[in-house]
Structures are given as structure tokens and as C-alpha cells.
Amino acid sequence: GHPNAHCYNSVVHAIAKSRGNHKAEKCKDILERMILARDLGHRDCSPTIITYSTILNACAFDGKSHEEMREAFNLAKSTFQTLLESSDMEPNESIYANFLQCISRQLKPGKTRDEFAEAVFTEGCSQGFITAAVMERFKQAAPAPAHEILDRHKVIPRNWQRRAKASY
């Protein structure tokens, strides 16, 4: 038999939680295997939202040197982009939270980090996937823009959270 998405996700999770080097890249390799298996007709190997969320989490906690951190961020960015372009899946609140955490951990504070964080948060707002956890990660990633945006809203606008699951 062929491994299914649950098996693949277990491997991705184990790699993501490991202390090894280049774990984000290893997770992305598993994602590519899953996509290839799916494209060869093994529908039960299709990546899930959990696959993408776990890879983004691995990216957030990968890399020691500046170069490794930049690579992990670029991998997170391409993973997020792949998900945005997917015809059968879309980001949810855990995806936005994990990508914001990656931005916060892997990019140096400054204009680039602020711009990325604000763009991701704004996209999450328009898609309706903002939760308290996503807002917290936005504040960590880009304190000044977050302060400016969130000061205008005492509570999360309903429209921002219309599709989010309350449990995250």
C-alpha cells in the first residue's frame, strides 16, 4: 500500500518538532511528495491544511544563522503562496497565525518585516480568519502597524472573524 495523508502528516509533524537542521526544507520535501502522489492518482495522499500549518510552524523554528533564517522564511513564503494558489484548499486562522509567527521569528525588526506582517494580517482580515491568536502574532511581528490598526478597533470586527473557528 501507499502511505496516506495521515501518515505523511505524522512524519511532517515529527520533523517539525525535531531539533535537527533544515527541518523546514525536509517538511517541504514531504509536501512535494504528497503532491506528486496525489497527482499520480493517490487522492488519499493529498496535503491537508494540517500539512501546510505544520510546515509553517517548522519554518518559524528553523535556522540558527541569518542565512538559515532567511531560507526558512522564504520557504514559509512559498508554502503560503502555494496554499493561496491551491484550487482545493485555502488558508485558515492557524495558517495566518503560523505565518505571522514565522515572520516575527525569522525576519529582523524593521520595514520589511512590518510590511510582510501587515500584508498577511490584511489578507487574513479580508478572508475572515482573524482570531485573538492571529492578532497576538501580528502584534509580535509588527508592533507599530498592529498598534495603529488595532487601536481603531476595541473588539475584533465581525467581518474579520466571520470564517474563523472559535477554538483557535
Solvent accessible surface area in square Angstrom, and as a share of the most:
residue,aa,sasa,rsa
1,G,136,1.31
2,H,85,0.38
3,P,58,0.36
4,N,58,0.30
5,A,15,0.11
6,H,140,0.62
7,C,61,0.37
8,Y,20,0.08
9,N,19,0.10
10,S,57,0.37
11,V,69,0.40
12,V,1,0.00
13,H,93,0.42
14,A,63,0.49
15,I,35,0.18
16,A,4,0.03
17,K,127,0.54
18,S,45,0.29
19,R,233,0.85
20,G,36,0.34
21,N,96,0.49
22,H,83,0.37
23,K,17,0.07
24,A,1,0.01
25,E,88,0.39
26,K,98,0.42
27,C,0,0.00
28,K,28,0.12
29,D,75,0.39
30,I,18,0.09
31,L,1,0.00
32,E,96,0.43
33,R,149,0.54
34,M,0,0.00
35,I,41,0.21
36,L,107,0.53
37,A,7,0.05
38,R,47,0.17
39,D,93,0.48
40,L,129,0.64
41,G,54,0.52
42,H,67,0.30
43,R,162,0.59
44,D,86,0.44
45,C,0,0.00
46,S,24,0.15
47,P,5,0.03
48,T,48,0.28
49,I,44,0.22
50,I,108,0.55
51,T,0,0.00
52,Y,6,0.02
53,S,16,0.10
54,T,18,0.11
55,I,0,0.00
56,L,0,0.00
57,N,32,0.17
58,A,0,0.00
59,C,0,0.00
60,A,1,0.01
61,F,86,0.36
62,D,12,0.06
63,G,22,0.21
64,K,166,0.70
65,S,54,0.35
66,H,111,0.50
67,E,117,0.53
68,E,50,0.23
69,M,55,0.24
70,R,93,0.34
71,E,81,0.36
72,A,3,0.03
73,F,0,0.00
74,N,63,0.32
75,L,31,0.15
76,A,0,0.00
77,K,78,0.33
78,S,50,0.32
79,T,0,0.00
80,F,14,0.06
81,Q,84,0.37
82,T,47,0.27
83,L,0,0.00
84,L,68,0.34
85,E,128,0.57
86,S,31,0.20
87,S,123,0.79
88,D,88,0.46
89,M,39,0.18
90,E,74,0.33
91,P,7,0.04
92,N,38,0.19
93,E,6,0.03
94,S,20,0.13
95,I,0,0.00
96,Y,0,0.00
97,A,0,0.00
98,N,14,0.07
99,F,4,0.02
100,L,0,0.00
101,Q,27,0.12
102,C,0,0.00
103,I,0,0.00
104,S,21,0.14
105,R,117,0.43
106,Q,9,0.04
107,L,10,0.05
108,K,142,0.60
109,P,109,0.69
110,G,36,0.35
111,K,156,0.66
112,T,69,0.40
113,R,25,0.09
114,D,36,0.19
115,E,94,0.42
116,F,58,0.24
117,A,0,0.00
118,E,67,0.30
119,A,62,0.48
120,V,9,0.05
121,F,1,0.01
122,T,74,0.43
123,E,57,0.25
124,G,0,0.00
125,C,12,0.07
126,S,62,0.40
127,Q,58,0.26
128,G,0,0.00
129,F,14,0.06
130,I,0,0.00
131,T,12,0.07
132,A,74,0.58
133,A,33,0.25
134,V,0,0.00
135,M,29,0.13
136,E,86,0.39
137,R,54,0.20
138,F,0,0.00
139,K,84,0.35
140,Q,94,0.42
141,A,0,0.00
142,A,0,0.00
143,P,81,0.51
144,A,71,0.55
145,P,18,0.12
146,A,0,0.00
147,H,118,0.52
148,E,119,0.53
149,I,23,0.12
150,L,18,0.09
151,D,77,0.40
152,R,160,0.58
153,H,64,0.29
154,K,183,0.78
155,V,119,0.69
156,I,36,0.18
157,P,31,0.20
158,R,203,0.74
159,N,92,0.47
160,W,35,0.12
161,Q,66,0.29
162,R,122,0.45
163,R,93,0.34
164,A,24,0.19
165,K,138,0.58
166,A,109,0.85
167,S,112,0.72
168,Y,93,0.35
